[in-house]
Amino acid sequence: MPAKFQDIITAFEFANTNGDMGEFRAFVCKQTGNIFYQRLHGRGRVQRRTAR
């Protein structure tokens, strides 16, 4: 299932966040259309969240 344009915009805005909370990334799976969000904390800990 393709990702919706608004979901891609939301992922871009999430990854484009510049704050003191760590590094932010977002990935779109080309096969499923799922969007994966990551937040890297200071000591390399990763928090993940999936849209859908």
LUMPATOR-988086 format. One record per residue (C-alpha): residue in three letters; x, y, z. Coordinates in pm, whole numbers, plus 32768, in hexadecimal, padded with zeros to 4 digits. Each point is the difference from the previous one (the first is absolute). Example, Ala and Ser with C-alpha at 12.3 -4.5 7.8 and 13.67 -1.06 7.14 Angstrom:
2
Ala84CE7E3E830C/Ser808981587FBE/
REM end
This chain:
52
Met800080008000/Pro809A814F7F9C/Ala804A81058107/Lys7F1A812E8002/Phe809E814C7FA4/Gln7F98809A814D/Asp80A87EE080BB/Ile814380437F40/Ile7FEB81748055/Thr7FCC7FA98170/Ala812F7F187FF9/Phe80D2810E7F5A/Glu7F9B80FE8108/Phe80507F058114/Ala815A7FB87F70/Asn804081717FC2/Thr7FCC80558170/Asn813080A78095/Gly7FFB7FF08178/Asp80C17F978133/Met7F4B7EB48019/Gly80E47F437F0F/Glu800C7FA17E94/Phe7EBD7FB97F45/Arg7FD27F207ECD/Ala7EDE7F7F7F33/Phe7FFF7EE87EFF/Val7EF97F927F04/Cys7FF27E8D7FA7/Lys7FE57FE77E86/Gln7F4D7EAF8014/Thr7EF6804A8106/Gly7FEC817C8009/Asn802F7FF9817A/Ile80B981268096/Phe80F77FBD8119/Tyr8069811180F2/Gln81427FF680CC/Arg808380DF8111/Leu816B7FCF8064/His804C80658164/Gly814E8080807A/Arg808B7EAB8062/Gly7F9B7F4B7EC2/Arg7EB07F878082/Val7EF97FF07EEE/Gln7E8980328021/Arg7F347F7F7EDA/Arg7E9B803E7F99/Thr7F417F8A7ECE/Ala7EE780BF7F57/Arg7ED27F2A7FA3/
REM end
